[in-house]
Amino acid sequence: MYEISAASVAIPTPVTLPAVVVTAASFAVIIAGAIDCNPAELPMIQEAYADLNKIVSSTAFEQQVLNAAFTETNGLTSQQVYDLIVSSSPITVGFTMFTGSFIQNHVTDTMGYEDPAHPDICFANRHFIQSKEVCGSLILHETMHVIGFAHLGVKDTSVPYTMNRIYDLVAQQLGI
């Protein structure tokens, strides 16, 4: 029979594991929610989401947002607008194509809209959305509504409309 004494047993040194660190996203991410469209439109919409994420995750996008002169920011600075986009990421935005009425297509030029009953869905008028570039820009515009920005006053400099111009500028810079 063997005897084991405390002196002959190696006691392992306790290891202190680091606390779990949860890091916020360091760039914006927009995830496609449910997509409702004609089968022929689906590849364009999927490409629009892919290109949109290349744009919003770029430093060029960050710089454009930081340098933008927004109105209707809910009291936020450009830095805080960017921080809100990043801290809200990933942002899930669904996409539904609709066929616009004569008035929507030829009088009010309704490219898309948000519906308070479905605040995380981008409703897009297929009369106007016929390229991935226009589609991606609209998704970014509607994403700004999802995170709380409106254009009730000066539309042109509101966060959603300024994002349309930022999308175009950054897409051009990135060669998208």
Secondary structure, 3 states (H helix, E strand, C coil): CCCCCHHHCCCCCCCCCCCCCCCCCCCCCEEEEEEECCHHHHHHHHHHHHHHHHHHCCHHHHHHHHHCCCECCCCCCHHHHHHHHHHCCCEEEEEEEECCCHHHHHCCCCCEEEECCEEEEEEEECCCCCCHHHHHHHHHHHHHHHCCCCCCCCHHHEHHHHHHHHHHHHHHHHCC
